[in-house]
Amino acid sequence: MRALWQLTWTEAKLYLREPSTAFMTLIFPVFLVLIFGSVYGNDPADVDFEYGDYGFLDTFAPGLIAFVIATSSFLTLSTSLATYREQGTLRRFFVTPLRPPVIFVAEFAVYVGVTATGASLLVVIGAVGFGLAAPAAPVSLAVAFLVSTLSIMSLGVLLGSVAPTARAAEAAGMAIFFPLIFLSGAMVPRELMPDWMEQATHVLPLTHVVTLLQDLWIGDGWNLISLGVLAGFTVVAVAISVRVFRWE
């Protein structure tokens, strides 16, 4: 347990010492809240699509949380994993007394913690600055957040496992990341998209993250279809990663 804690603490410090990754996960989402809140406000009367007594920011906050998940648990994780392999860090880990489960648990703990911190910051700023409504089911939302993070994280591990170099992981990650966030509802509400585009986005895992979090936020309960899709993506990604993962 002591080794796990020490490794987790070290990895957390390394993460925060990288300005670009810390900015994208912890600071940039706050800027988005300030921008969207200032432009669109949070008055239910100003919402073009019907969500009862919820304003624009109330319904869009789950999408911004999904953006944080995609940034840290997919883009950053995949690049970091490929970088560790290219630099020989994974190989050195493998020959230490630390067992592989300890290494991966430490990595997952860091990324889940950083993702949760980024999500919490944007929610607090939204609540203080624009009256962001509290989630209707906070406990269920926290569970859904963890499930969503682990699901997207499994895709990050998969990309980091198959990418031959850190540059390849970063390039592939960017090519996937930007369409993912803009089409899934993480940056643009899907309600503003044409019907054909909105239907097409259901093939994206991040779309189901947004749907799952949004339904719980506004009190519509668990979306079992989205939950099942995320579980399916996780199982497939983990199964492939186990087969293709290399320590060096």
Helices and strands as residue ranges (DSSP letters): H 2-16, H 19-22, I 23-27, H 28-40, G 44-46, H 56-70, I 71-76, H 77-86, H 89-94, H 100-130, H 138-162, H 166-183, G 190-192, H 195-200, G 201-203, H 205-217, H 224-244
